[in-house]
């Protein structure tokens, strides 16, 4: 079971239904992400690939490294080869 913030539960799941639909895949962002970017406030943005949708999802993880704060499709992400 993944940990999420109150923001995720009250805002993200409503405004980004893909985050709720693929909630069972978000744990991948904790250990098997494709790319990572540190954010100034201590959070990290991590990208995962959702094969069923053929899309990349940006998942924002809190500074504790285990709590998901945000998740949404990232249409601009390009995997570097």
LOTORVO-602240 format. One record per residue: residue number from 1; residue in three letters; z, x, y of N, C-alpha, C in turn. Coordinates in Angstrom, 2 decimals. Layout:
<recs>
[rec NUM, 'ala', [Z, X, Y], [Z, X, Y], [Z, X, Y]];
...
</recs>
This chain:
<recs>
[rec 1, 'unk', [0.00, 0.85, -1.19], [0.00, 0.00, 0.00], [0.00, 0.89, 1.25]];
[rec 2, 'unk', [-0.89, 0.59, 2.17], [-0.98, 1.39, 3.38], [-0.04, 0.86, 4.45]];
[rec 3, 'unk', [0.38, 1.78, 5.32], [1.22, 1.38, 6.45], [0.30, 1.13, 7.65]];
[rec 4, 'unk', [0.59, 0.10, 8.41], [-0.20, -0.22, 9.60], [0.73, -0.52, 10.76]];
[rec 5, 'unk', [0.20, -0.40, 11.97], [0.98, -0.73, 13.16], [0.90, -2.23, 13.43]];
[rec 6, 'unk', [1.78, -2.69, 14.27], [1.74, -4.09, 14.69], [0.42, -4.38, 15.42]];
[rec 7, 'unk', [-0.06, -3.41, 16.19], [-1.34, -3.54, 16.89], [-2.46, -3.82, 15.88]];
[rec 8, 'unk', [-2.47, -3.08, 14.80], [-3.49, -3.29, 13.77], [-3.43, -4.71, 13.22]];
[rec 9, 'unk', [-2.23, -5.16, 12.91], [-2.06, -6.48, 12.30], [-2.38, -7.63, 13.25]];
[rec 10, 'unk', [-2.08, -7.46, 14.53], [-2.26, -8.58, 15.46], [-3.57, -8.54, 16.24]];
[rec 11, 'unk', [-4.13, -7.36, 16.46], [-5.34, -7.26, 17.27], [-6.56, -6.84, 16.45]];
[rec 12, 'unk', [-6.42, -5.76, 15.73], [-7.57, -5.18, 15.03], [-8.12, -6.13, 13.97]];
[rec 13, 'unk', [-7.27, -6.73, 13.17], [-7.76, -7.60, 12.10], [-8.47, -8.83, 12.62]];
[rec 14, 'unk', [-8.18, -9.22, 13.85], [-8.85, -10.38, 14.46], [-10.15, -9.97, 15.12]];
[rec 15, 'unk', [-10.11, -8.88, 15.90], [-11.28, -8.46, 16.67], [-12.25, -7.57, 15.91]];
[rec 16, 'unk', [-11.80, -6.99, 14.82], [-12.66, -6.16, 13.97], [-12.48, -6.62, 12.53]];
[rec 17, 'unk', [-13.09, -7.74, 12.17], [-12.88, -8.30, 10.83], [-13.25, -7.33, 9.70]];
[rec 18, 'unk', [-14.12, -6.37, 9.99], [-14.46, -5.39, 8.97], [-13.25, -4.57, 8.56]];
[rec 19, 'unk', [-12.32, -4.34, 9.48], [-11.11, -3.59, 9.16], [-10.27, -4.35, 8.14]];
[rec 20, 'unk', [-10.19, -5.64, 8.30], [-9.43, -6.45, 7.36], [-10.18, -6.60, 6.04]];
[rec 21, 'unk', [-11.48, -6.79, 6.12], [-12.29, -6.96, 4.90], [-12.23, -5.73, 4.00]];
[rec 22, 'unk', [-12.25, -4.55, 4.61], [-12.23, -3.30, 3.84], [-10.87, -2.61, 3.89]];
[rec 23, 'unk', [-9.84, -3.37, 4.14], [-8.47, -2.83, 4.20], [-8.15, -2.01, 2.94]];
[rec 24, 'unk', [-8.62, -2.48, 1.80], [-8.35, -1.80, 0.54], [-8.99, -0.41, 0.46]];
[rec 25, 'unk', [-9.90, -0.10, 1.38], [-10.56, 1.21, 1.40], [-9.96, 2.15, 2.44]];
[rec 26, 'unk', [-9.14, 1.65, 3.33], [-8.66, 2.47, 4.44], [-7.79, 3.64, 4.01]];
[rec 27, 'unk', [-7.19, 3.56, 2.84], [-6.38, 4.68, 2.35], [-7.20, 5.96, 2.22]];
[rec 28, 'unk', [-8.51, 5.82, 2.07], [-9.40, 6.98, 1.97], [-9.27, 7.86, 3.22]];
[rec 29, 'unk', [-9.03, 7.24, 4.36], [-8.93, 7.98, 5.62], [-7.74, 8.93, 5.64]];
[rec 30, 'unk', [-6.77, 8.70, 4.79], [-5.59, 9.56, 4.77], [-5.86, 10.91, 4.12]];
[rec 31, 'unk', [-6.75, 10.96, 3.14], [-6.96, 12.22, 2.41], [-8.42, 12.61, 2.17]];
[rec 32, 'unk', [-9.33, 11.66, 2.17], [-10.71, 11.95, 1.78], [-11.72, 11.64, 2.89]];
[rec 33, 'unk', [-11.33, 11.87, 4.10], [-12.19, 11.57, 5.24], [-13.36, 12.54, 5.33]];
[rec 34, 'unk', [-14.39, 12.12, 6.04], [-15.60, 12.93, 6.21], [-15.46, 13.85, 7.41]];
[rec 35, 'unk', [-14.84, 13.36, 8.47], [-14.64, 14.14, 9.69], [-13.31, 13.72, 10.31]];
[rec 36, 'unk', [-12.76, 14.62, 11.13], [-11.49, 14.34, 11.79], [-11.56, 14.86, 13.23]];
[rec 37, 'unk', [-10.90, 14.14, 14.12], [-10.85, 14.54, 15.53], [-9.44, 14.27, 16.04]];
[rec 38, 'unk', [-8.80, 15.29, 16.59], [-7.46, 15.11, 17.16], [-7.58, 14.41, 18.50]];
[rec 39, 'unk', [-6.65, 13.52, 18.77], [-6.60, 12.81, 20.04], [-5.39, 13.30, 20.82]];
[rec 40, 'unk', [-5.44, 13.23, 22.16], [-4.38, 13.80, 23.00], [-2.97, 13.29, 22.69]];
[rec 41, 'unk', [-2.82, 12.05, 22.32], [-1.49, 11.48, 22.11], [-0.92, 11.75, 20.72]];
[rec 42, 'unk', [-1.58, 12.61, 19.95], [-1.08, 12.98, 18.63], [-1.74, 12.24, 17.48]];
[rec 43, 'unk', [-2.47, 11.21, 17.78], [-3.18, 10.48, 16.74], [-4.39, 11.28, 16.28]];
[rec 44, 'unk', [-4.97, 10.88, 15.16], [-6.23, 11.47, 14.72], [-7.22, 10.36, 14.41]];
[rec 45, 'unk', [-8.46, 10.61, 14.75], [-9.55, 9.71, 14.38], [-10.20, 10.34, 13.16]];
[rec 46, 'unk', [-10.40, 9.53, 12.14], [-11.00, 10.02, 10.90], [-12.12, 9.06, 10.50]];
[rec 47, 'unk', [-13.19, 9.62, 9.98], [-14.33, 8.81, 9.58], [-14.43, 8.76, 8.07]];
[rec 48, 'unk', [-14.70, 7.55, 7.58], [-14.91, 7.34, 6.15], [-16.22, 6.57, 5.98]];
[rec 49, 'unk', [-16.80, 6.70, 4.82], [-18.03, 5.99, 4.51], [-17.70, 4.82, 3.60]];
[rec 50, 'unk', [-18.17, 3.63, 3.99], [-17.98, 2.43, 3.18], [-19.33, 2.12, 2.52]];
[rec 51, 'unk', [-19.46, 2.50, 1.27], [-20.73, 2.39, 0.55], [-21.27, 0.97, 0.46]];
[rec 52, 'unk', [-20.39, 0.00, 0.22], [-20.85, -1.38, 0.07], [-21.54, -1.89, 1.33]];
[rec 53, 'unk', [-21.13, -1.37, 2.48], [-21.70, -1.80, 3.75], [-22.74, -0.80, 4.26]];
[rec 54, 'unk', [-22.81, 0.38, 3.64], [-23.69, 1.46, 4.08], [-23.43, 1.80, 5.54]];
[rec 55, 'unk', [-22.13, 1.93, 5.89], [-21.73, 2.22, 7.27], [-20.54, 3.17, 7.27]];
[rec 56, 'unk', [-20.37, 3.81, 8.44], [-19.21, 4.67, 8.65], [-18.17, 3.91, 9.47]];
[rec 57, 'unk', [-16.92, 4.10, 9.09], [-15.82, 3.46, 9.79], [-14.94, 4.53, 10.41]];
[rec 58, 'unk', [-14.59, 4.32, 11.66], [-13.65, 5.20, 12.35], [-12.26, 4.60, 12.15]];
[rec 59, 'unk', [-11.34, 5.40, 11.66], [-9.98, 4.95, 11.39], [-9.04, 5.84, 12.19]];
[rec 60, 'unk', [-8.21, 5.23, 13.03], [-7.26, 5.97, 13.85], [-5.91, 5.94, 13.17]];
[rec 61, 'unk', [-5.37, 7.14, 12.93], [-4.10, 7.32, 12.24], [-3.05, 7.80, 13.24]];
[rec 62, 'unk', [-1.87, 7.25, 13.17], [-0.78, 7.66, 14.05], [-0.37, 9.10, 13.76]];
[rec 63, 'unk', [0.43, 9.69, 14.65], [0.85, 11.08, 14.54], [1.61, 11.37, 13.24]];
[rec 64, 'unk', [2.19, 10.36, 12.62], [2.92, 10.58, 11.36], [1.98, 10.89, 10.20]];
[rec 65, 'unk', [0.67, 10.70, 10.41], [-0.32, 11.01, 9.39], [-0.47, 9.99, 8.28]];
[rec 66, 'unk', [0.24, 8.86, 8.39], [0.16, 7.88, 7.31], [0.08, 6.43, 7.76]];
[rec 67, 'unk', [0.18, 6.18, 9.06], [0.14, 4.81, 9.56], [-1.18, 4.55, 10.27]];
[rec 68, 'unk', [-1.89, 3.52, 9.85], [-3.19, 3.18, 10.43], [-2.99, 2.30, 11.66]];
[rec 69, 'unk', [-3.61, 2.72, 12.76], [-3.48, 2.03, 14.03], [-4.72, 1.21, 14.39]];
[rec 70, 'unk', [-5.90, 1.70, 14.01], [-7.14, 1.04, 14.39], [-8.22, 1.39, 13.37]];
[rec 71, 'unk', [-9.21, 0.54, 13.24], [-10.34, 0.79, 12.35], [-11.51, -0.09, 12.78]];
[rec 72, 'unk', [-12.69, 0.51, 12.84], [-13.88, -0.24, 13.26], [-15.13, 0.54, 12.87]];
[rec 73, 'unk', [-16.25, -0.18, 12.78], [-17.53, 0.48, 12.50], [-17.86, 1.42, 13.64]];
[rec 74, 'unk', [-18.39, 2.58, 13.30], [-18.81, 3.54, 14.32], [-20.32, 3.74, 14.17]];
[rec 75, 'unk', [-21.07, 2.99, 14.95], [-22.54, 3.03, 14.86], [-23.11, 4.36, 15.33]];
[rec 76, 'unk', [-22.35, 5.11, 16.12], [-22.85, 6.37, 16.67], [-22.54, 7.59, 15.80]];
[rec 77, 'unk', [-21.72, 7.42, 14.78], [-21.35, 8.57, 13.95], [-22.53, 9.02, 13.12]];
[rec 78, 'unk', [-22.76, 10.31, 13.14], [-23.81, 10.92, 12.32], [-23.16, 12.03, 11.51]];
[rec 79, 'unk', [-23.28, 11.94, 10.22], [-22.71, 12.97, 9.35], [-23.54, 14.24, 9.47]];
[rec 80, 'unk', [-22.86, 15.35, 9.74], [-23.58, 16.62, 9.84], [-23.80, 17.18, 8.43]];
[rec 81, 'unk', [-24.96, 17.68, 8.20], [-25.31, 18.20, 6.87], [-25.18, 19.70, 6.83]];
</recs>
